[in-house]
Amino acid sequence: MTHLDIAHAAVAAVLIFLTIWLIRRNDPPDAKRRWDWRIFVGVFIVMTIFNIVWPYSH
């Protein structure tokens, strides 16, 4: 594992956290669901774009 692998993982973790936080921040106060398709789709889109911009490679 190289330092670029760790950096890629760290940036991915931050992007996932920010995506979930932004989506949940815009929820109404009474919206408490265990599974939210918006979060799934949002993380999928963000991670797809991130991996196109900065592909993981050995």
Rosetta constraint file for C-alpha pairs under 8 A:
AtomPair CA 1 CA 5 HARMONIC 6.09 0.50
AtomPair CA 1 CA 6 HARMONIC 7.43 0.50
AtomPair CA 2 CA 6 HARMONIC 6.67 0.50
AtomPair CA 3 CA 7 HARMONIC 6.16 0.50
AtomPair CA 4 CA 8 HARMONIC 6.00 0.50
AtomPair CA 5 CA 9 HARMONIC 6.19 0.50
AtomPair CA 5 CA 56 HARMONIC 7.40 0.50
AtomPair CA 6 CA 10 HARMONIC 6.06 0.50
AtomPair CA 7 CA 11 HARMONIC 6.12 0.50
AtomPair CA 8 CA 12 HARMONIC 6.08 0.50
AtomPair CA 8 CA 54 HARMONIC 7.89 0.50
AtomPair CA 8 CA 56 HARMONIC 7.27 0.50
AtomPair CA 9 CA 13 HARMONIC 6.12 0.50
AtomPair CA 10 CA 14 HARMONIC 6.31 0.50
AtomPair CA 11 CA 15 HARMONIC 6.14 0.50
AtomPair CA 12 CA 16 HARMONIC 6.13 0.50
AtomPair CA 12 CA 47 HARMONIC 7.14 0.50
AtomPair CA 12 CA 50 HARMONIC 7.69 0.50
AtomPair CA 13 CA 17 HARMONIC 6.14 0.50
AtomPair CA 14 CA 18 HARMONIC 6.07 0.50
AtomPair CA 15 CA 19 HARMONIC 6.03 0.50
AtomPair CA 15 CA 46 HARMONIC 7.35 0.50
AtomPair CA 15 CA 47 HARMONIC 7.75 0.50
AtomPair CA 16 CA 20 HARMONIC 6.23 0.50
AtomPair CA 16 CA 43 HARMONIC 5.99 0.50
AtomPair CA 16 CA 46 HARMONIC 7.71 0.50
AtomPair CA 16 CA 47 HARMONIC 7.66 0.50
AtomPair CA 17 CA 21 HARMONIC 6.03 0.50
AtomPair CA 18 CA 22 HARMONIC 5.97 0.50
AtomPair CA 19 CA 23 HARMONIC 6.21 0.50
AtomPair CA 19 CA 39 HARMONIC 7.48 0.50
AtomPair CA 19 CA 42 HARMONIC 6.66 0.50
AtomPair CA 19 CA 43 HARMONIC 6.28 0.50
AtomPair CA 19 CA 46 HARMONIC 7.65 0.50
AtomPair CA 20 CA 24 HARMONIC 6.06 0.50
AtomPair CA 20 CA 39 HARMONIC 6.01 0.50
AtomPair CA 20 CA 42 HARMONIC 7.88 0.50
AtomPair CA 20 CA 43 HARMONIC 7.40 0.50
AtomPair CA 21 CA 25 HARMONIC 5.87 0.50
AtomPair CA 22 CA 26 HARMONIC 6.55 0.50
AtomPair CA 23 CA 27 HARMONIC 6.81 0.50
AtomPair CA 23 CA 38 HARMONIC 7.47 0.50
AtomPair CA 23 CA 39 HARMONIC 6.61 0.50
AtomPair CA 27 CA 31 HARMONIC 6.33 0.50
AtomPair CA 36 CA 40 HARMONIC 6.66 0.50
AtomPair CA 37 CA 41 HARMONIC 6.03 0.50
AtomPair CA 38 CA 42 HARMONIC 5.83 0.50
AtomPair CA 39 CA 43 HARMONIC 5.99 0.50
AtomPair CA 40 CA 44 HARMONIC 6.09 0.50
AtomPair CA 41 CA 45 HARMONIC 6.11 0.50
AtomPair CA 42 CA 46 HARMONIC 6.13 0.50
AtomPair CA 43 CA 47 HARMONIC 5.92 0.50
AtomPair CA 44 CA 48 HARMONIC 6.01 0.50
AtomPair CA 45 CA 49 HARMONIC 6.22 0.50
AtomPair CA 46 CA 50 HARMONIC 6.08 0.50
AtomPair CA 47 CA 51 HARMONIC 6.00 0.50
AtomPair CA 48 CA 52 HARMONIC 6.25 0.50
AtomPair CA 49 CA 53 HARMONIC 6.21 0.50
AtomPair CA 50 CA 54 HARMONIC 5.88 0.50
AtomPair CA 50 CA 55 HARMONIC 7.60 0.50
AtomPair CA 51 CA 55 HARMONIC 4.58 0.50
AtomPair CA 51 CA 56 HARMONIC 6.78 0.50
